[in-house]
Amino acid sequence: MKKVNTEYEETMIWIISLTLNGEAIPEIGKTENGRYKWLKVWRINRETGERQDIIFYATNFDDRIGKFDQQFFKNGIEPEYQIVLD
């Protein structure tokens, strides 16, 4: 039986693929205590490396940002972290 990916899993695969292809940069907002607040994924200009626009944004509902962070680590991706107020 074929496994069906959830929308969440498909989104994660899409973000990881874009990042590994040099087309996007993930940015994670965390509190000083390490609590995840949000995930932004920026589309970047491959020639200049400059950020162009946000192509994905999510707050930390259902603690999914931590799961994204774990998958980034497993795939050798180091997101940019921003320290934010709680």
Jmol script that loads the backbone (N, CA, C; Angstrom):
load data "model"
ATOM      1  N   MET A   1       0.838  -1.179   0.000  1.00  0.00           N
ATOM      2  CA  MET A   1       0.000   0.000   0.000  1.00  0.00           C
ATOM      3  C   MET A   1       0.883   1.241   0.000  1.00  0.00           C
ATOM      4  N   LYS A   2       0.551   2.190  -0.850  1.00  0.00           N
ATOM      5  CA  LYS A   2       1.323   3.424  -0.978  1.00  0.00           C
ATOM      6  C   LYS A   2       1.021   4.365   0.184  1.00  0.00           C
ATOM      7  N   LYS A   3       2.099   4.929   0.759  1.00  0.00           N
ATOM      8  CA  LYS A   3       1.940   5.890   1.854  1.00  0.00           C
ATOM      9  C   LYS A   3       1.533   7.239   1.276  1.00  0.00           C
ATOM     10  N   VAL A   4       0.546   7.840   1.876  1.00  0.00           N
ATOM     11  CA  VAL A   4       0.067   9.152   1.441  1.00  0.00           C
ATOM     12  C   VAL A   4       0.641  10.199   2.391  1.00  0.00           C
ATOM     13  N   ASN A   5       1.329  11.192   1.836  1.00  0.00           N
ATOM     14  CA  ASN A   5       1.892  12.265   2.648  1.00  0.00           C
ATOM     15  C   ASN A   5       0.801  13.241   3.054  1.00  0.00           C
ATOM     16  N   THR A   6       0.904  13.725   4.270  1.00  0.00           N
ATOM     17  CA  THR A   6      -0.005  14.762   4.715  1.00  0.00           C
ATOM     18  C   THR A   6       0.448  16.095   4.122  1.00  0.00           C
ATOM     19  N   GLU A   7      -0.404  17.090   4.199  1.00  0.00           N
ATOM     20  CA  GLU A   7      -0.044  18.420   3.706  1.00  0.00           C
ATOM     21  C   GLU A   7       1.188  18.948   4.442  1.00  0.00           C
ATOM     22  N   TYR A   8       1.270  18.666   5.734  1.00  0.00           N
ATOM     23  CA  TYR A   8       2.415  19.074   6.546  1.00  0.00           C
ATOM     24  C   TYR A   8       3.700  18.440   6.008  1.00  0.00           C
ATOM     25  N   GLU A   9       3.669  17.133   5.734  1.00  0.00           N
ATOM     26  CA  GLU A   9       4.847  16.441   5.223  1.00  0.00           C
ATOM     27  C   GLU A   9       5.241  16.946   3.836  1.00  0.00           C
ATOM     28  N   GLU A  10       4.261  17.195   2.999  1.00  0.00           N
ATOM     29  CA  GLU A  10       4.546  17.726   1.668  1.00  0.00           C
ATOM     30  C   GLU A  10       5.166  19.108   1.752  1.00  0.00           C
ATOM     31  N   THR A  11       4.680  19.930   2.675  1.00  0.00           N
ATOM     32  CA  THR A  11       5.253  21.261   2.870  1.00  0.00           C
ATOM     33  C   THR A  11       6.698  21.157   3.327  1.00  0.00           C
ATOM     34  N   MET A  12       6.972  20.246   4.254  1.00  0.00           N
ATOM     35  CA  MET A  12       8.334  20.062   4.753  1.00  0.00           C
ATOM     36  C   MET A  12       9.264  19.621   3.611  1.00  0.00           C
ATOM     37  N   ILE A  13       8.822  18.670   2.807  1.00  0.00           N
ATOM     38  CA  ILE A  13       9.617  18.194   1.671  1.00  0.00           C
ATOM     39  C   ILE A  13       9.893  19.338   0.701  1.00  0.00           C
ATOM     40  N   TRP A  14       8.889  20.158   0.430  1.00  0.00           N
ATOM     41  CA  TRP A  14       9.023  21.287  -0.493  1.00  0.00           C
ATOM     42  C   TRP A  14      10.052  22.294   0.032  1.00  0.00           C
ATOM     43  N   ILE A  15       9.950  22.635   1.318  1.00  0.00           N
ATOM     44  CA  ILE A  15      10.874  23.615   1.910  1.00  0.00           C
ATOM     45  C   ILE A  15      12.302  23.070   1.908  1.00  0.00           C
ATOM     46  N   ILE A  16      12.483  21.823   2.281  1.00  0.00           N
ATOM     47  CA  ILE A  16      13.818  21.221   2.296  1.00  0.00           C
ATOM     48  C   ILE A  16      14.397  21.183   0.894  1.00  0.00           C
ATOM     49  N   SER A  17      13.590  20.824  -0.085  1.00  0.00           N
ATOM     50  CA  SER A  17      14.051  20.777  -1.482  1.00  0.00           C
ATOM     51  C   SER A  17      14.498  22.158  -1.967  1.00  0.00           C
ATOM     52  N   LEU A  18      13.684  23.178  -1.718  1.00  0.00           N
ATOM     53  CA  LEU A  18      14.047  24.540  -2.130  1.00  0.00           C
ATOM     54  C   LEU A  18      15.348  24.988  -1.469  1.00  0.00           C
ATOM     55  N   THR A  19      15.491  24.662  -0.181  1.00  0.00           N
ATOM     56  CA  THR A  19      16.681  25.072   0.562  1.00  0.00           C
ATOM     57  C   THR A  19      17.921  24.364   0.048  1.00  0.00           C
ATOM     58  N   LEU A  20      17.823  23.062  -0.171  1.00  0.00           N
ATOM     59  CA  LEU A  20      18.969  22.306  -0.675  1.00  0.00           C
ATOM     60  C   LEU A  20      19.363  22.725  -2.087  1.00  0.00           C
ATOM     61  N   ASN A  21      18.393  23.230  -2.852  1.00  0.00           N
ATOM     62  CA  ASN A  21      18.665  23.719  -4.207  1.00  0.00           C
ATOM     63  C   ASN A  21      19.155  25.163  -4.229  1.00  0.00           C
ATOM     64  N   GLY A  22      19.323  25.765  -3.054  1.00  0.00           N
ATOM     65  CA  GLY A  22      19.817  27.132  -2.985  1.00  0.00           C
ATOM     66  C   GLY A  22      18.798  28.187  -3.355  1.00  0.00           C
ATOM     67  N   GLU A  23      17.519  27.840  -3.285  1.00  0.00           N
ATOM     68  CA  GLU A  23      16.465  28.767  -3.674  1.00  0.00           C
ATOM     69  C   GLU A  23      15.771  29.424  -2.484  1.00  0.00           C
ATOM     70  N   ALA A  24      16.053  28.943  -1.265  1.00  0.00           N
ATOM     71  CA  ALA A  24      15.359  29.464  -0.091  1.00  0.00           C
ATOM     72  C   ALA A  24      16.245  29.368   1.146  1.00  0.00           C
ATOM     73  N   ILE A  25      15.893  30.191   2.138  1.00  0.00           N
ATOM     74  CA  ILE A  25      16.575  30.171   3.435  1.00  0.00           C
ATOM     75  C   ILE A  25      15.504  30.119   4.523  1.00  0.00           C
ATOM     76  N   PRO A  26      15.538  29.091   5.379  1.00  0.00           N
ATOM     77  CA  PRO A  26      14.599  29.082   6.505  1.00  0.00           C
ATOM     78  C   PRO A  26      15.110  29.942   7.656  1.00  0.00           C
ATOM     79  N   GLU A  27      14.185  30.582   8.330  1.00  0.00           N
ATOM     80  CA  GLU A  27      14.499  31.414   9.486  1.00  0.00           C
ATOM     81  C   GLU A  27      13.538  31.027  10.606  1.00  0.00           C
ATOM     82  N   ILE A  28      14.075  30.735  11.779  1.00  0.00           N
ATOM     83  CA  ILE A  28      13.262  30.287  12.901  1.00  0.00           C
ATOM     84  C   ILE A  28      13.366  31.295  14.041  1.00  0.00           C
ATOM     85  N   GLY A  29      12.212  31.716  14.540  1.00  0.00           N
ATOM     86  CA  GLY A  29      12.159  32.593  15.697  1.00  0.00           C
ATOM     87  C   GLY A  29      12.008  31.758  16.961  1.00  0.00           C
ATOM     88  N   LYS A  30      12.894  31.989  17.937  1.00  0.00           N
ATOM     89  CA  LYS A  30      12.860  31.262  19.207  1.00  0.00           C
ATOM     90  C   LYS A  30      13.004  32.258  20.350  1.00  0.00           C
ATOM     91  N   THR A  31      12.445  31.899  21.495  1.00  0.00           N
ATOM     92  CA  THR A  31      12.629  32.724  22.680  1.00  0.00           C
ATOM     93  C   THR A  31      13.993  32.411  23.287  1.00  0.00           C
ATOM     94  N   GLU A  32      14.409  33.227  24.241  1.00  0.00           N
ATOM     95  CA  GLU A  32      15.676  32.972  24.937  1.00  0.00           C
ATOM     96  C   GLU A  32      15.657  31.629  25.652  1.00  0.00           C
ATOM     97  N   ASN A  33      14.463  31.159  26.015  1.00  0.00           N
ATOM     98  CA  ASN A  33      14.319  29.865  26.682  1.00  0.00           C
ATOM     99  C   ASN A  33      14.270  28.698  25.695  1.00  0.00           C
ATOM    100  N   GLY A  34      14.361  28.996  24.391  1.00  0.00           N
ATOM    101  CA  GLY A  34      14.382  27.939  23.381  1.00  0.00           C
ATOM    102  C   GLY A  34      13.030  27.518  22.848  1.00  0.00           C
ATOM    103  N   ARG A  35      11.975  28.256  23.220  1.00  0.00           N
ATOM    104  CA  ARG A  35      10.634  27.916  22.719  1.00  0.00           C
ATOM    105  C   ARG A  35      10.452  28.478  21.309  1.00  0.00           C
ATOM    106  N   TYR A  36      10.007  27.618  20.405  1.00  0.00           N
ATOM    107  CA  TYR A  36       9.794  28.023  19.014  1.00  0.00           C
ATOM    108  C   TYR A  36       8.585  28.939  18.908  1.00  0.00           C
ATOM    109  N   LYS A  37       8.716  29.993  18.104  1.00  0.00           N
ATOM    110  CA  LYS A  37       7.617  30.940  17.912  1.00  0.00           C
ATOM    111  C   LYS A  37       7.096  30.917  16.476  1.00  0.00           C
ATOM    112  N   TRP A  38       8.011  30.908  15.491  1.00  0.00           N
ATOM    113  CA  TRP A  38       7.596  30.939  14.092  1.00  0.00           C
ATOM    114  C   TRP A  38       8.689  30.412  13.166  1.00  0.00           C
ATOM    115  N   LEU A  39       8.252  30.107  11.954  1.00  0.00           N
ATOM    116  CA  LEU A  39       9.153  29.705  10.874  1.00  0.00           C
ATOM    117  C   LEU A  39       8.824  30.563   9.667  1.00  0.00           C
ATOM    118  N   LYS A  40       9.842  31.186   9.100  1.00  0.00           N
ATOM    119  CA  LYS A  40       9.708  31.928   7.844  1.00  0.00           C
ATOM    120  C   LYS A  40      10.640  31.264   6.849  1.00  0.00           C
ATOM    121  N   VAL A  41      10.196  31.154   5.623  1.00  0.00           N
ATOM    122  CA  VAL A  41      11.068  30.663   4.569  1.00  0.00           C
ATOM    123  C   VAL A  41      11.124  31.753   3.505  1.00  0.00           C
ATOM    124  N   TRP A  42      12.339  32.213   3.270  1.00  0.00           N
ATOM    125  CA  TRP A  42      12.578  33.301   2.311  1.00  0.00           C
ATOM    126  C   TRP A  42      13.039  32.735   0.980  1.00  0.00           C
ATOM    127  N   ARG A  43      12.438  33.181  -0.110  1.00  0.00           N
ATOM    128  CA  ARG A  43      12.969  32.882  -1.444  1.00  0.00           C
ATOM    129  C   ARG A  43      14.160  33.807  -1.636  1.00  0.00           C
ATOM    130  N   ILE A  44      15.244  33.275  -2.167  1.00  0.00           N
ATOM    131  CA  ILE A  44      16.436  34.089  -2.376  1.00  0.00           C
ATOM    132  C   ILE A  44      16.810  34.117  -3.846  1.00  0.00           C
ATOM    133  N   ASN A  45      17.495  35.180  -4.212  1.00  0.00           N
ATOM    134  CA  ASN A  45      18.055  35.307  -5.551  1.00  0.00           C
ATOM    135  C   ASN A  45      19.319  34.450  -5.578  1.00  0.00           C
ATOM    136  N   ARG A  46      19.348  33.443  -6.423  1.00  0.00           N
ATOM    137  CA  ARG A  46      20.481  32.513  -6.449  1.00  0.00           C
ATOM    138  C   ARG A  46      21.779  33.191  -6.879  1.00  0.00           C
ATOM    139  N   GLU A  47      21.683  34.251  -7.653  1.00  0.00           N
ATOM    140  CA  GLU A  47      22.890  34.943  -8.122  1.00  0.00           C
ATOM    141  C   GLU A  47      23.481  35.865  -7.061  1.00  0.00           C
ATOM    142  N   THR A  48      22.612  36.557  -6.324  1.00  0.00           N
ATOM    143  CA  THR A  48      23.097  37.536  -5.348  1.00  0.00           C
ATOM    144  C   THR A  48      23.013  37.036  -3.914  1.00  0.00           C
ATOM    145  N   GLY A  49      22.189  36.025  -3.657  1.00  0.00           N
ATOM    146  CA  GLY A  49      21.991  35.539  -2.303  1.00  0.00           C
ATOM    147  C   GLY A  49      21.078  36.417  -1.472  1.00  0.00           C
ATOM    148  N   GLU A  50      20.499  37.446  -2.093  1.00  0.00           N
ATOM    149  CA  GLU A  50      19.618  38.365  -1.368  1.00  0.00           C
ATOM    150  C   GLU A  50      18.223  37.779  -1.207  1.00  0.00           C
ATOM    151  N   ARG A  51      17.615  38.072  -0.075  1.00  0.00           N
ATOM    152  CA  ARG A  51      16.244  37.643   0.171  1.00  0.00           C
ATOM    153  C   ARG A  51      15.303  38.423  -0.726  1.00  0.00           C
ATOM    154  N   GLN A  52      14.317  37.712  -1.279  1.00  0.00           N
ATOM    155  CA  GLN A  52      13.353  38.381  -2.145  1.00  0.00           C
ATOM    156  C   GLN A  52      11.989  38.537  -1.470  1.00  0.00           C
ATOM    157  N   ASP A  53      11.422  37.448  -0.997  1.00  0.00           N
ATOM    158  CA  ASP A  53      10.128  37.518  -0.345  1.00  0.00           C
ATOM    159  C   ASP A  53       9.909  36.285   0.515  1.00  0.00           C
ATOM    160  N   ILE A  54       8.947  36.376   1.409  1.00  0.00           N
ATOM    161  CA  ILE A  54       8.607  35.241   2.263  1.00  0.00           C
ATOM    162  C   ILE A  54       7.649  34.348   1.480  1.00  0.00           C
ATOM    163  N   ILE A  55       8.025  33.075   1.326  1.00  0.00           N
ATOM    164  CA  ILE A  55       7.175  32.154   0.587  1.00  0.00           C
ATOM    165  C   ILE A  55       6.427  31.181   1.502  1.00  0.00           C
ATOM    166  N   PHE A  56       6.797  31.174   2.784  1.00  0.00           N
ATOM    167  CA  PHE A  56       6.101  30.338   3.753  1.00  0.00           C
ATOM    168  C   PHE A  56       6.252  30.971   5.127  1.00  0.00           C
ATOM    169  N   TYR A  57       5.164  30.967   5.883  1.00  0.00           N
ATOM    170  CA  TYR A  57       5.204  31.481   7.253  1.00  0.00           C
ATOM    171  C   TYR A  57       4.258  30.641   8.097  1.00  0.00           C
ATOM    172  N   ALA A  58       4.725  30.241   9.271  1.00  0.00           N
ATOM    173  CA  ALA A  58       3.867  29.498  10.192  1.00  0.00           C
ATOM    174  C   ALA A  58       4.237  29.848  11.620  1.00  0.00           C
ATOM    175  N   THR A  59       3.222  29.939  12.470  1.00  0.00           N
ATOM    176  CA  THR A  59       3.472  30.063  13.891  1.00  0.00           C
ATOM    177  C   THR A  59       3.588  28.654  14.455  1.00  0.00           C
ATOM    178  N   ASN A  60       3.939  28.529  15.706  1.00  0.00           N
ATOM    179  CA  ASN A  60       4.232  27.220  16.276  1.00  0.00           C
ATOM    180  C   ASN A  60       2.989  26.495  16.791  1.00  0.00           C
ATOM    181  N   PHE A  61       1.978  26.364  15.967  1.00  0.00           N
ATOM    182  CA  PHE A  61       0.832  25.567  16.385  1.00  0.00           C
ATOM    183  C   PHE A  61       1.227  24.085  16.358  1.00  0.00           C
ATOM    184  N   ASP A  62       0.732  23.318  17.283  1.00  0.00           N
ATOM    185  CA  ASP A  62       1.006  21.867  17.384  1.00  0.00           C
ATOM    186  C   ASP A  62       2.489  21.540  17.489  1.00  0.00           C
ATOM    187  N   ASP A  63       3.306  22.478  17.919  1.00  0.00           N
ATOM    188  CA  ASP A  63       4.745  22.241  18.082  1.00  0.00           C
ATOM    189  C   ASP A  63       5.432  21.742  16.812  1.00  0.00           C
ATOM    190  N   ARG A  64       4.954  22.130  15.675  1.00  0.00           N
ATOM    191  CA  ARG A  64       5.526  21.634  14.418  1.00  0.00           C
ATOM    192  C   ARG A  64       6.828  22.310  14.015  1.00  0.00           C
ATOM    193  N   ILE A  65       7.080  23.504  14.511  1.00  0.00           N
ATOM    194  CA  ILE A  65       8.319  24.187  14.135  1.00  0.00           C
ATOM    195  C   ILE A  65       9.518  23.375  14.605  1.00  0.00           C
ATOM    196  N   GLY A  66       9.433  22.781  15.775  1.00  0.00           N
ATOM    197  CA  GLY A  66      10.507  21.929  16.274  1.00  0.00           C
ATOM    198  C   GLY A  66      10.744  20.736  15.359  1.00  0.00           C
ATOM    199  N   LYS A  67       9.679  20.185  14.804  1.00  0.00           N
ATOM    200  CA  LYS A  67       9.814  19.063  13.872  1.00  0.00           C
ATOM    201  C   LYS A  67      10.490  19.511  12.577  1.00  0.00           C
ATOM    202  N   PHE A  68      10.146  20.710  12.113  1.00  0.00           N
ATOM    203  CA  PHE A  68      10.832  21.258  10.941  1.00  0.00           C
ATOM    204  C   PHE A  68      12.321  21.406  11.251  1.00  0.00           C
ATOM    205  N   ASP A  69      12.635  21.959  12.426  1.00  0.00           N
ATOM    206  CA  ASP A  69      14.025  22.179  12.816  1.00  0.00           C
ATOM    207  C   ASP A  69      14.793  20.856  12.854  1.00  0.00           C
ATOM    208  N   GLN A  70      14.177  19.809  13.371  1.00  0.00           N
ATOM    209  CA  GLN A  70      14.815  18.488  13.404  1.00  0.00           C
ATOM    210  C   GLN A  70      15.099  17.976  11.993  1.00  0.00           C
ATOM    211  N   GLN A  71      14.147  18.167  11.091  1.00  0.00           N
ATOM    212  CA  GLN A  71      14.339  17.711   9.710  1.00  0.00           C
ATOM    213  C   GLN A  71      15.415  18.542   8.999  1.00  0.00           C
ATOM    214  N   PHE A  72      15.467  19.835   9.293  1.00  0.00           N
ATOM    215  CA  PHE A  72      16.545  20.652   8.725  1.00  0.00           C
ATOM    216  C   PHE A  72      17.889  20.082   9.157  1.00  0.00           C
ATOM    217  N   PHE A  73      18.030  19.787  10.458  1.00  0.00           N
ATOM    218  CA  PHE A  73      19.275  19.248  10.985  1.00  0.00           C
ATOM    219  C   PHE A  73      19.632  17.922  10.310  1.00  0.00           C
ATOM    220  N   LYS A  74      18.657  17.037  10.167  1.00  0.00           N
ATOM    221  CA  LYS A  74      18.892  15.730   9.531  1.00  0.00           C
ATOM    222  C   LYS A  74      19.328  15.860   8.074  1.00  0.00           C
ATOM    223  N   ASN A  75      18.931  16.959   7.431  1.00  0.00           N
ATOM    224  CA  ASN A  75      19.268  17.176   6.023  1.00  0.00           C
ATOM    225  C   ASN A  75      20.442  18.133   5.837  1.00  0.00           C
ATOM    226  N   GLY A  76      21.141  18.451   6.923  1.00  0.00           N
ATOM    227  CA  GLY A  76      22.313  19.310   6.834  1.00  0.00           C
ATOM    228  C   GLY A  76      22.005  20.772   6.580  1.00  0.00           C
ATOM    229  N   ILE A  77      20.813  21.196   6.929  1.00  0.00           N
ATOM    230  CA  ILE A  77      20.392  22.582   6.722  1.00  0.00           C
ATOM    231  C   ILE A  77      20.487  23.320   8.046  1.00  0.00           C
ATOM    232  N   GLU A  78      21.139  24.473   8.035  1.00  0.00           N
ATOM    233  CA  GLU A  78      21.235  25.284   9.243  1.00  0.00           C
ATOM    234  C   GLU A  78      20.405  26.552   9.051  1.00  0.00           C
ATOM    235  N   PRO A  79      19.209  26.589   9.649  1.00  0.00           N
ATOM    236  CA  PRO A  79      18.383  27.787   9.506  1.00  0.00           C
ATOM    237  C   PRO A  79      19.010  28.966  10.226  1.00  0.00           C
ATOM    238  N   GLU A  80      18.571  30.146   9.876  1.00  0.00           N
ATOM    239  CA  GLU A  80      18.957  31.332  10.621  1.00  0.00           C
ATOM    240  C   GLU A  80      18.011  31.428  11.806  1.00  0.00           C
ATOM    241  N   TYR A  81      18.567  31.661  12.989  1.00  0.00           N
ATOM    242  CA  TYR A  81      17.743  31.764  14.188  1.00  0.00           C
ATOM    243  C   TYR A  81      17.664  33.217  14.626  1.00  0.00           C
ATOM    244  N   GLN A  82      16.466  33.625  15.004  1.00  0.00           N
ATOM    245  CA  GLN A  82      16.237  34.958  15.534  1.00  0.00           C
ATOM    246  C   GLN A  82      15.700  34.800  16.964  1.00  0.00           C
ATOM    247  N   ILE A  83      16.311  35.510  17.910  1.00  0.00           N
ATOM    248  CA  ILE A  83      15.830  35.500  19.282  1.00  0.00           C
ATOM    249  C   ILE A  83      14.708  36.535  19.389  1.00  0.00           C
ATOM    250  N   VAL A  84      13.552  36.090  19.869  1.00  0.00           N
ATOM    251  CA  VAL A  84      12.396  36.970  19.965  1.00  0.00           C
ATOM    252  C   VAL A  84      11.877  36.981  21.398  1.00  0.00           C
ATOM    253  N   LEU A  85      11.122  38.004  21.735  1.00  0.00           N
ATOM    254  CA  LEU A  85      10.539  38.112  23.073  1.00  0.00           C
ATOM    255  C   LEU A  85       9.408  37.092  23.219  1.00  0.00           C
ATOM    256  N   ASP A  86       9.243  36.620  24.438  1.00  0.00           N
ATOM    257  CA  ASP A  86       8.187  35.649  24.711  1.00  0.00           C
ATOM    258  C   ASP A  86       6.843  36.309  24.819  1.00  0.00           C
TER     259      ASP A  86
END
end "model"
wireframe off; spacefill off
backbone 0.3
color backbone group
